[in-house]
Amino acid sequence: MDITINIPNDIEQRLQAHLGSLSQKALEAIAVEAYRSKLINAAEVQRMLQLPSRLATDTLLKEYGAYLHYTEADLEQDLTAIDRALAKS
């Protein structure tokens, strides 16, 4: 899908000088907001932005202050799994 955004030339030049590719920055902003709103997950952010790895995706999300959706229930599940793994050792 192609989306066109009209920005006055003088503003576009200043933004591009500071931010680089405005198309990429706009796409990142959309992906991050969709992730924050729980409309897409991290794998979909990675796919949408064509990032090379989950680490690159996590890094980008952290740069935008959009942290992993991790609940207390997730923590409990992880702790239980760790306890089971340690008990087998």
N, C-alpha and C positions, 0 to 999 in steps of 0.2 A: 504494500500500500504506500502510496506517495501522499504526503501532506505538505501543503505550502503555507508558510507563515510570512506575512509581509512585515518587514521591519525597515524603518527609514535607513537609508544608506549610511548616514553618519553614525548612527547608533550601531548598525551592523558591523561597521569597520572597527569601532571601539571594542565591541563585544568579542569579535573574532580575534583581535589582537591580544586580548586578555585570556579568552577561553579556548581558542583554537576552533575546531570544526563545530559550528553551531548546530548542524544537523545531528552530529553525534551527541552533543550535550543535550539537545532536546529529546533524543531517543532515550538517553540515560535517565533523564528526569522523569519521563513517562514510565519507564521500567521500574525505577525506584519507587515512585508513588504507587504504582500498581502492586508492588511487593509489600509496601507498608500497609496498604489497604487490604492485603491478603487476597487480592484478585489473581495473583500469579505467585508461584513459588520460586525458590532460588534457581532451580534447574531451568525454569522458563525464562528467568532473567538472563541466565547464561546463554540460552539459545537465542533469545531476542537480540542480545548485544554481541553475539558471536564471540564470546569470551572463551579462552582456551582451556580453562579448568575451573573446578569448584573454588579453588584457592583464589583465583583471579576474581571470581564473582563475589566471594566473601570480602575481599579487599575493596572492591568497588562499592559494595553496599555499606561497608564501614566508613568509607570516605564521605558518603552521603548521610551518615548517621542512621542508617536503616539496619538495625541489628537482627540477628537470627531470631526467628519466632521460636522461643524455647520456654515452655511453661514449667510450673512446679511438677506437674505430672510427668513431663519428659525427664526432668531431673530424677525423680523417684524411679522411673523405669531404668534409667542409665545406672543409677546406684545399685539397683537390684541385679542388673546384668553384670556389673563389676563384682559384686559380692559372689555371684554364682561362679564367675570365672576364677576368682581367687580361691574359692572353696575346692575347685577341681585341681588346683595346683599342688 
